[in-house]
Structures are given as C-alpha cells and as structure tokens.
C-alpha cells in the first residue's frame, strides 16, 4: 500500500528530463512506419512472385526444347531428306538447324565430348568456351536422365538441360544442350524492385507531408482546448472552443464547452448566492448589533424588548437563507423530477392545501383535462407561493381563485386575487431578486418568492406572467407550462371482471 504521507517524486530536470513528443508527431510516425511496412511487404511479395514466375518460365522453355529434340530423335528420320539418321552428328545437325534461339536462349551440341554444332547468329554466351559446363556435359552417358542444372558463365548464371543421345548400332554418344539466361532476367527484376523502392520513398514523403497537415488540422481543437484551459480562471469562464466538423475531436471540444457552461452557471450561481446573502444578511446583523449595544442590561423591560427584536430578526434571517438556498438549487439538473401530471387533479389538490393559508373566498375558476410533464411538488410549490402572496395583499372575505386552461401546445395555470393590483412600475421589477413593490414595506417577505416561481417555471421550460390592468383592482399570475400527451395508462379501459 502506498504511504499517503510520502512526498511526491521530484520532477526530472536538465538532461534527465524525458523529451516531450507531441501527439501530432506520434501519429505521423505511426502512419509512416505502418505505410513503410506495408510498402516493404508489397514490394517483397512482388519480387518473390516475379522470381517464381521467371523460374517457371525458364523451366517451361527448357522442357519444351527437350521435348522437341526428343520428337526429332524419336522419328529417327531426317525431315529435310526423308532418310534415316546414319549418325549422331546428323541427328544433332538436323536438330540445331531447326532452332531460332531468342535473346536469352542458346544451344550447343557435342559428340564424344567435343564441340560439334552451335546456332548461327549472336548468342548471349558461348557455351563451347565454358570449361566447367563442357566438362560436366562431356561426362554424360547415353542412358543418363535429363536434369535441369545451373552454372556460372561469363554472361552470368544460366540454367540448362543436357540430353544424351545415340543412334542404335553405333557407340558414338552425342549431347544436345539448351540453356536459358538467369542473370539478365534477375537484373530486370532488380531494376523493377529499385524503381518500386524509389516510388515508395516518394510516396512516403507525400504521405508524411499530407499526414502532417491533416494531423495538424484534426488536432487543432485539442490545441485550442489546451490554450483555452490555460486562459480560463475563476474570474473568467466565458472562453469557448470553436467547434467545426463532426468527428471525435469535435465531439470532445463540444463536450468541453458544455462542461464550461455548467461550470460558468455553477460559479455564477455561487457568486450570486454570496452577493445576495452578504447584502441581505448585513441589515439584520446590523440591527441586532445596534440594539444589543444600546440595550440596558439592568432594565428588564429593555432586555425583553431587545430579545423579542433579536428573535424576530433571526427568524427573518433563517427564512432568507432558506429562500436563497432554494433559489440556488433551481440551477441544478435534479431540481425538478418530471412525471405525467393531470392538471385538473393537481389544481384541486393545490386548492385544498391553499384553503388553510388564510380566511379568504377560495375558488376554482376553470379546469382543463389536459396533462403536463412536470414535477408536481415544484408546481404546487410555485402555485402556493403565488397564493401566499395573494393572501398578503388581500383581506378576509376577498377572493383568491385558481384556474387552468389548455391552449394549443401549452397549459396556463393561474392564481387570481381581488387585491389592490400591481402598478406598472412594480410589475417591471417584482420578478427580480429582492425586487418588491412600493407598498411592500407593510407586508413581510424576503423579495425572493416570485424569483423562485420564475425559476420553477423556467425549469419546466415555461414562464410566469402578471396581468394587472392599470387603475383596476386584482391581479392574475399565470404559469405557462408545455402541454404533454395523455399517457397510455390514463386511456386504458379496465377489463370488467365477472364476480362469481
């Protein structure tokens, strides 16, 4: 187990520091190595196949020449005179006269170990001058099998076949030799391999240049990601990476931008919470400190009065902190837990709960059988907050009503009261944090209630609006939530069961 208190190893410095190799260089090196290996394998395979094809072509040519000579010898008749061969020399002369050797082919005939006939014209090698080959051929007997042999000559390595032959009744032994050049054909294959290697080298250079440019373009979002990460600080989270394309690297950049969005929202919410808490808590703390400093400790009446004031301010601070925490939670992804909600059932339950807030004429204006995909607890919280505000600005016996109506793809949920209404100037700021109306001093509240309602509506992809005609009493606060399809479970007709 690693000792948790052990110091971290010191970073290597100077010549001990491991050299840094960039991803771009690694990718390019990998591509070049794999490409070179592929080209080497392809070139090697081509050379091997060409050499095998050359061997097969040479062997086939030698076997064909041997079969042609055996056909002439087997007929035992000179095709030019129509008479039987009377000697081995006549047979060899007749066979050599029929040959027209190509560039890489030549012939030689021998009788009793001595040169007899050779083809006329230019030959790539003079077999009669190759002593090692002459010695081997001269030692063949009439019954020796025909085999393919190779020999080194002045024109390079050759492959040849020597066919011993004799005429019945004579002891003279002749040899018919046919040879094919190997060195010249192999040199051509080597030249092809050399040109292939040169083309491969040029191709590697092209692949290297193109690969370097392409890798740089593909990795550009990563470089921007690193640069942006280096620029980001807790005071500035507005930097974003430009996303182009639809590959994996672009997806990574997009994911990084989304992460920055969440971090920016989290830091902004934290900063707003700290600013709001610092601003709003400063006043009650100052009030409590001032009264405690001025309190006469030997006056029981003053002590009791100060104690009541301090407790009231502490209760107000507790409500304020609770509202601030709730407002900060509205930016969290788990703030709402949605489910299919029947609007008429929800509004009936909200009305039942609101009746206990105060003695008012609680009513239900209108109901709709529509459904919404929402968090019923948060929607109830928002509607009760609106009802609580309505209670503050109404008196006993006045009307506070709930209602719901579906229009197109949205559902409106409202709370209506018959209070004094909201002036146009107050309507512009009452939804802001700590925004309160001009006559709000006479009612209790932190000034965060409508901000919380607005946050609940926004968390449901909806909105909240105020309707209060100027100069007329009454106000209507309306939550607008996207309408949802009726769930299948709500349309299922239960199967009637026959009770025995």
Secondary structure, DSSP 8 states (H G I E B T S, - for coil): ---TTS-------GGGS-----HHHHHHHHHHHHHHHHHHHHHHHHHHHHHHHHHHHHHHHHHHHHHHHHHHHHH-B-TTT-SB--SHHHHHHHHHHT----TTEEEEEEETTEEEE--SS--S--GGG-HHHHHHHHT--TT----EEEEEETTEEEEEEEEEEE-TT---EEEEEEEEESHHHHHHHHHHHHHHHHHHHHHHHHHHHHHHHHHHHHTHHHHHHHHHHHH-BTTB--------SSSHHHHHHHHHHHHHHHHHHHHHHHHHHHHHHHHHHHHHHHHHHHHHHH--TT-HHHHHHHHHHHHHHHHHHHHHHHHHHHHHHTTSTTS---EEEEHHHHHHHHHHHHTTTSSSEEEE------EEEE-HHHHHHHHHHHHHHHHHT--TT-EEEEEEEEETTEEEEEEEE-SS---HHHHTTTTSTT---TTGGGS---S-HHHHHHHHHHHTT-EEEEE--TTSS-EEEEEEEEEE---HHHH---------
